[in-house]
Amino acid sequence: MHLFSLFIGATLVTNIILSSFLGLCSFIGVSKKSSAAIGMGGAVLVVITLSSAITWLVFNFILVPFEIEFMRTIVFILLIASLVQFVEMVMKKHMVSLYKALGVYLPLITTNCAVLGAALMNIDRGFDFATTMVNALGISVGFFIVIYLFSTIRERLDLAKTPEGFKGAPIALITASLMAMGFFGFLGLG
Amino acid sequence: MSSNVKAEALAPEAVSKQKYNYKEIISVGMFKENPVFTLLLSLCSALGVTSSTFNSIAFGFMVLVCLIITNTAISLIGKYTPSEIRIPVYITVIAAVVTIIEMLIQAFFPDLFAALGLFIALIVVNCIILGRAESFAGKNPVLPSIADAIGSGTGILIALSTIAVVRELIGTGGINLQFFSLRLFPQQFGIGFFVQPMGSFIVLGMIVGIITSTRLAKARIEKTKPKAPVAAKA
């Protein structure tokens, strides 16, 4: 039950994009089309879940015994970069259709702050392995839901009459604000 | 629109000239290609830390210092780095610098460290730092790279403080820097919406929209000017 409420909390209440401000570059950049948003969301889902598991293991079984916890940022970013590369290679070999769908978005994920942010958040809060996994899954599902919903809104927004200067990113940010207001209502769930 | 600006960022006019125009490099990073307002990079920090003006100025300085150090280091090693592995090398350099800054802040300014928290470590994945390393510092000598870092870093500082001033002023009725405070109206009349996450999106959206509109209007005026003699010729 505790894990379930954690999952709901990470997905909706403290949503990684709308209330923790992580992963905004891809949120604004890759949400023009819903197919692209599904691709990015799926890629992030895979990478956040895997990277949270691996960074947790490396932190607790390598960095802590050697007392080099301060190296965590460097180690984590290198782990994430190599993990992304590895996932890309595996997908290219065994899951060709998925690779073609996600292909372009995979390398972008290395510099997606949601991935590093999720990994560091799990360590900062002192979670055990199971909790880390549930939290990571919750965060990435939250990312997926929000980026997909947002992309469908933006597809409709293209048809709306927007002042010239506000087309594109500015109106998207204002829409995101309204969406964040909606998600603020989930606070009662936590 | 945004891809157009990005292409410009990759090849600024100042770079192609053999003689570097430092003033131009700095002003391009600060205003014309402001990282937050026109390139829409490093949005996470632009929204995450800007609920208080003091914190965002401090964070802006952190990014500026970090950018100067990484740009210097990367322009020094740029020539000797094989291009296949340059991104991991750059990221490692950046991560090392950020870790040093994080530890210094934690030691000397614990309050600031508590307030900014995760966002200091996340300077590592701040697109603008890797972006400047990749598009400028890796290919250019040290001095222009430092100028570029000062330009873009100050650009971030300006952007963050602008957003923060608007948010804090409307949200709490005044601005509270540690050494100076200003009050427009009593705190209980502040609109809490603007200090909360959703307020930041709308403030950034409005600022970017206003800047783009002004630019478009300027471009329209400039377009109509040189057209007049051409029309006369025809």
Contacts between the chains, C-beta under 8 A, distances in Angstrom:
chain1	res1	chain2	res2	distance
A	18	B	197	6.5
A	18	B	198	7.5
A	19	B	197	4.9
A	20	B	48	7.5
A	21	B	43	7.8
A	21	B	44	5.1
A	21	B	45	8.0
A	21	B	47	4.6
A	21	B	48	3.9
A	21	B	197	6.8
A	21	B	200	7.5
A	22	B	44	5.7
A	22	B	48	7.9
A	22	B	122	7.5
A	23	B	44	7.3
A	24	B	43	4.0
A	24	B	44	4.9
A	24	B	47	6.6
A	25	B	40	7.7
A	25	B	41	6.7
A	25	B	42	7.9
A	25	B	43	5.8
A	25	B	44	7.1
A	25	B	127	5.6
A	28	B	40	6.2
A	28	B	43	6.5
A	29	B	2	7.8
A	29	B	40	7.7
A	70	B	99	6.5
A	70	B	103	6.3
A	71	B	99	7.2
A	73	B	95	5.3
A	73	B	98	6.2
A	73	B	99	5.1
A	73	B	102	7.2
A	73	B	121	5.1
A	73	B	124	5.7
A	74	B	92	6.5
A	74	B	95	4.1
A	74	B	96	6.1
A	74	B	99	6.1
A	77	B	91	5.6
A	77	B	92	7.9
A	77	B	95	5.1
A	77	B	124	5.5
A	77	B	125	7.1
A	78	B	88	6.9
A	78	B	91	7.2
A	78	B	92	6.7
A	78	B	95	7.7
A	81	B	87	7.6
A	81	B	88	5.9
A	81	B	91	6.3
A	110	B	87	7.9
A	110	B	91	7.8
A	110	B	125	7.9
A	111	B	125	5.0
A	111	B	127	5.9
A	111	B	130	6.1
A	112	B	125	7.1
A	113	B	44	5.0
A	113	B	122	5.0
A	113	B	125	4.4
A	113	B	126	7.6
A	115	B	125	8.0
A	116	B	121	7.5
A	116	B	122	6.3
A	116	B	124	6.7
A	116	B	125	5.2
A	117	B	118	6.1
A	117	B	122	5.9
A	120	B	118	5.9
A	120	B	121	5.7
A	120	B	122	7.7
A	121	B	118	6.6
A	124	B	117	8.0
A	124	B	118	7.1
A	163	B	209	7.5
A	163	B	213	6.8
A	164	B	213	6.8
A	164	B	216	5.6
A	165	B	209	5.4
A	165	B	210	7.2
A	165	B	211	8.0
A	165	B	212	4.1
A	165	B	213	2.7
A	165	B	214	7.5
A	165	B	215	7.6
A	165	B	216	5.3
A	165	B	217	8.0
A	166	B	205	7.9
A	166	B	209	4.1
A	166	B	212	7.2
A	166	B	213	7.1
A	167	B	1	7.4
A	168	B	1	5.4
A	168	B	2	6.7
A	169	B	2	6.5
A	169	B	40	5.5
A	169	B	205	7.7
A	169	B	208	6.0
A	170	B	205	4.8
A	170	B	206	7.3
A	170	B	208	4.5
A	170	B	209	3.4
A	170	B	212	6.4
A	171	B	205	7.0
A	171	B	209	7.2
A	172	B	205	7.4
A	173	B	201	5.0
A	173	B	202	7.2
A	173	B	204	5.3
A	173	B	205	3.1
A	173	B	208	6.7
A	174	B	201	7.0
A	174	B	202	5.5
A	174	B	205	4.0
A	174	B	206	7.2
A	174	B	209	7.7
A	176	B	201	4.6
A	176	B	205	7.6
A	177	B	198	4.9
A	177	B	199	7.2
A	177	B	200	7.8
A	177	B	201	3.5
A	177	B	202	3.9
A	177	B	205	6.6
A	178	B	198	7.7
A	180	B	197	5.5
A	180	B	198	3.6
A	180	B	201	5.9
A	181	B	198	4.7
A	184	B	196	7.3
A	184	B	197	7.7
A	184	B	198	6.2
